[in-house]
Amino acid sequence: MAMDVVMNYLQRIENLVLTLRFWDVLDILVIALLIYKLLMFVQKTNVSRVIKGVLVFIIVLVISNGRMKALYFLLEHVVTWGVVGLLVLFQPEIRRGLEQVGSSRLPFLQLFSKPQVDRETIEEAISQTVSACGDMSRSRTGALIVFERNNQLDEILRSGTKLDAEVSSELLKNIFFVKAPMHDGAVIVRSGRVLGAGCMLPLSRNVNLSRDLGMRHRAGIGMSENSDAVVVLVSEETGSISVAVGGMLKRHLMTETLEQLLRNELLPRTQDDEDGEGGKRKGLKKARRGQEEKEGGQDA
């Protein structure tokens, strides 16, 4: 009997697989991707309580249908305004998601992307930034430098003073000099050039941030949450160098680590870079095998 049930289920599964079309498979994959993204969104943005509240509301709405007419009438009319309320409540997250879709690497979206920037220009901007951050770290001069990537920051630029200059260590140190008029804002760097200074950034809404982080760090994290920008910070209190990417803050960086991190995030990947990393990985594996063989020979 149990075998007949199993065979029946297997037969149904086989019939279902045979009737699947390409669009059916694509439909399933898209739905699975949307569910995965929704779960990741709930995990990262701490909206689990809101989701639970919406689920409770839906359950009560279903239960009251045909049983409690007054309650159902009220809840049914709340749904219309509730959708608008959720759109307003999650406006930053929805906008960020659409920006990520727009900045994806799909071929047909590349028609609207910015032209590639000269690699040497970016390398020089990174070198000058690292040099300036090292000097400002030693003098405990606060700094906030935003490197724009795919998401353009025109709105942020309008909040400060427009510039158009090459990135140089002396320029950055002069901008963030404690008595300079624009030292409290952020510098915006696009395509290896300083386009604005004294710009105001959105503060992070993450309630789990450490309490020892000041307004400058919260602004830097907020900028990285609302765009794909790479934000470099220098603490005025401790001189510590930090980098914010994707809402995550990496603190207490050495200048060498800062330079390597900026190169990884800002420079386009080349085949030579990938081959070099592959060679390094192979070298490490070979060294490990040699060490293991040597230890094995000593044990013998």
C-alpha positions in Angstrom: 0.0 0.0 0.0 2.7 2.4 1.0 4.7 1.5 -2.2 1.6 2.3 -4.3 1.3 5.8 -2.7 5.0 6.4 -3.3 4.8 5.3 -6.9 1.7 7.5 -7.4 3.5 10.6 -6.1 6.6 9.8 -8.3 4.3 9.5 -11.3 2.7 12.8 -10.6 6.1 14.5 -10.2 7.3 12.9 -13.5 4.2 14.2 -15.3 4.7 17.7 -13.8 8.3 17.8 -14.9 7.4 16.6 -18.4 4.8 19.4 -18.8 7.1 22.1 -17.6 8.0 24.8 -20.2 10.9 27.3 -20.3 8.7 30.1 -19.1 7.4 27.9 -16.2 11.0 27.3 -15.0 11.8 31.0 -15.4 8.6 31.9 -13.5 9.6 29.7 -10.6 13.2 31.0 -10.5 12.0 34.6 -10.4 9.5 34.0 -7.6 12.2 32.2 -5.6 14.6 35.1 -6.2 11.9 37.6 -5.0 11.2 35.5 -1.9 15.0 35.3 -1.1 15.4 39.1 -1.6 12.4 39.7 0.6 13.8 37.6 3.4 17.2 39.3 3.1 15.5 42.7 3.2 13.6 41.7 6.4 16.9 40.5 8.0 18.9 43.6 7.1 16.4 46.4 7.8 14.9 45.2 11.1 11.3 45.4 9.8 10.2 42.0 11.2 7.8 43.7 13.6 6.1 45.5 10.8 5.9 42.3 8.8 4.3 40.5 11.8 1.8 43.4 12.2 0.8 43.1 8.5 0.4 39.3 8.8 -1.8 39.7 11.9 -3.9 42.3 10.1 -4.4 40.0 7.1 -5.4 37.1 9.4 -7.9 39.2 11.2 -9.3 40.4 7.8 -9.7 36.9 6.5 -11.3 35.6 9.8 -13.8 38.5 10.0 -15.0 38.0 6.4 -18.6 36.9 6.5 -18.6 36.7 10.3 -18.0 40.2 11.8 -19.4 42.6 9.2 -18.6 45.9 11.0 -15.0 44.9 11.6 -14.5 43.6 8.1 -16.0 46.8 6.6 -13.6 48.9 8.7 -10.5 46.7 7.8 -11.4 46.6 4.2 -11.3 50.4 3.9 -8.1 50.5 6.0 -6.4 48.3 3.4 -6.6 51.0 0.7 -4.9 53.6 2.9 -2.6 51.0 4.4 -0.9 50.3 1.1 -0.2 54.0 0.7 1.1 54.1 4.2 3.5 51.2 3.6 4.8 52.8 0.5 5.5 56.0 2.5 7.0 54.0 5.4 9.4 52.0 3.2 10.1 54.7 0.6 13.9 54.8 1.3 14.1 51.0 1.0 12.0 50.9 -2.2 14.1 53.6 -3.7 17.3 51.9 -2.8 16.1 48.6 -4.3 15.1 50.3 -7.6 18.5 52.0 -7.7 20.2 48.7 -7.2 18.2 47.3 -10.1 19.1 50.3 -12.3 22.8 49.9 -11.4 22.9 46.2 -12.2 25.2 44.8 -14.9 22.4 43.6 -17.2 23.6 44.2 -20.9 20.6 46.3 -21.9 21.1 48.6 -18.9 24.6 49.3 -19.9 23.3 51.7 -22.6 22.3 54.1 -19.8 25.5 53.7 -17.7 28.3 56.2 -17.4 31.3 55.8 -19.7 34.4 54.1 -18.3 36.8 56.3 -16.4 40.6 56.3 -17.0 42.1 53.8 -14.6 45.2 56.0 -14.0 42.9 58.9 -12.9 41.2 56.7 -10.3 44.6 55.3 -9.1 45.9 58.9 -8.7 42.8 59.9 -6.8 43.1 56.9 -4.5 46.8 57.6 -3.9 46.2 61.3 -3.1 43.2 60.4 -0.8 45.3 57.9 1.2 48.1 60.4 1.6 45.7 63.1 2.8 43.9 60.7 5.2 47.2 59.6 6.7 48.2 63.2 7.4 44.7 64.1 8.8 44.7 61.0 10.9 48.0 62.1 12.6 46.7 65.6 13.1 43.2 64.3 14.1 41.4 66.3 11.5 37.9 65.1 10.8 37.2 64.2 7.2 34.3 62.8 5.1 35.0 61.8 1.5 32.4 60.1 -0.7 33.5 58.3 -3.9 30.5 58.0 -6.2 30.1 54.8 -8.2 27.0 53.9 -10.3 24.4 55.8 -8.3 24.8 59.5 -9.1 24.7 61.9 -6.2 23.4 65.1 -7.9 20.9 65.8 -5.0 23.8 65.6 -2.5 25.9 67.9 -4.6 23.2 70.6 -4.6 23.4 70.8 -0.8 27.1 71.9 -0.9 29.5 74.1 -2.9 30.2 72.9 -6.4 33.8 72.4 -7.4 35.6 70.8 -10.3 39.2 69.9 -9.4 41.6 67.0 -9.5 41.8 65.1 -6.3 45.0 66.1 -4.4 46.2 65.6 -0.9 46.7 69.4 -0.3 43.2 70.2 -1.6 41.5 67.7 0.7 43.5 68.8 3.7 42.6 72.5 3.0 38.9 71.6 2.7 38.8 69.8 6.0 41.1 72.2 7.9 39.3 72.9 11.1 38.8 76.6 10.4 37.8 76.2 6.7 34.2 77.1 5.9 33.4 73.7 4.4 35.2 71.4 6.8 31.9 70.1 8.4 30.4 68.7 5.2 31.4 65.9 2.8 33.5 66.0 -0.3 32.0 64.2 -3.3 34.4 62.6 -5.8 33.1 61.5 -9.2 35.3 59.9 -11.9 38.5 60.9 -10.0 37.5 64.6 -9.6 36.2 66.6 -6.7 32.8 67.9 -7.7 31.6 69.3 -4.4 32.5 70.1 -0.8 30.5 71.0 2.3 27.7 68.6 1.2 25.1 67.3 3.6 24.6 63.5 3.8 21.6 61.5 5.1 22.0 60.1 8.6 21.8 56.3 9.1 18.5 55.0 10.5 20.2 51.9 11.9 19.3 51.9 15.6 22.0 49.2 16.3 25.0 51.4 15.6 27.5 51.8 18.4 26.9 54.8 20.6 30.5 56.0 20.4 29.9 56.8 16.7 29.4 60.6 16.1 27.4 62.4 13.5 30.2 62.2 10.9 30.2 58.4 11.0 26.4 58.2 11.1 26.3 60.4 8.0 28.9 58.3 6.2 27.0 55.0 7.0 23.8 56.6 6.0 25.3 57.6 2.6 26.5 54.1 2.0 23.0 52.7 2.9 21.2 55.0 0.4 23.7 54.5 -2.5 26.5 52.3 -3.7 29.1 55.0 -2.8 32.3 54.2 -0.9 32.7 56.6 2.0 36.1 57.3 3.7 36.0 58.9 7.2 38.7 60.2 9.5 37.6 60.7 13.2 38.3 64.1 14.7 38.4 62.6 18.2 40.7 59.6 17.7 42.2 60.1 14.2 41.0 56.6 13.3 40.4 55.9 9.5 37.2 54.1 8.5 35.4 53.1 5.4 31.6 52.6 4.9 30.3 50.4 2.1 26.8 49.1 1.8 25.8 50.2 5.3 28.8 48.4 6.9 31.6 50.3 8.6 35.2 49.1 8.6 37.1 50.9 11.4 40.7 51.5 12.6 42.3 51.0 9.2 46.0 51.5 8.4 46.8 53.6 5.3 48.0 50.5 3.5 44.7 48.7 4.2 42.7 51.8 3.1 44.5 51.9 -0.2 43.9 48.3 -0.9 40.3 48.5 0.0 39.7 51.6 -2.2 41.5 49.9 -5.1 39.3 46.8 -4.7 36.1 48.9 -4.6 36.8 51.6 -7.1 39.1 50.2 -9.8 37.5 48.1 -12.6 38.6 44.5 -12.6 41.0 43.4 -15.3 42.1 40.0 -16.5 45.6 40.6 -15.1 44.1 41.3 -11.6 42.1 38.0 -11.7 45.2 36.1 -13.0 47.3 37.6 -10.3 44.9 36.7 -7.6 44.6 33.2 -9.0 48.4 32.9 -9.0 48.5 34.0 -5.4 45.9 31.4 -4.4 47.8 28.7 -6.3 51.0 29.7 -4.6 49.4 29.6 -1.2 48.0 26.1 -1.8 51.4 24.9 -3.1 53.1 26.3 0.0 50.6 24.6 2.3 51.0 21.3 0.5 54.8 21.6 0.8 54.5 22.4 4.5 52.2 19.4 5.1 54.6 17.1 3.2 57.6 18.4 5.2 55.7 17.9 8.5 54.7 14.4 7.3 58.3 13.5 6.6 59.4 14.7 10.0 56.7 12.6 11.7 57.9 9.5 9.7 
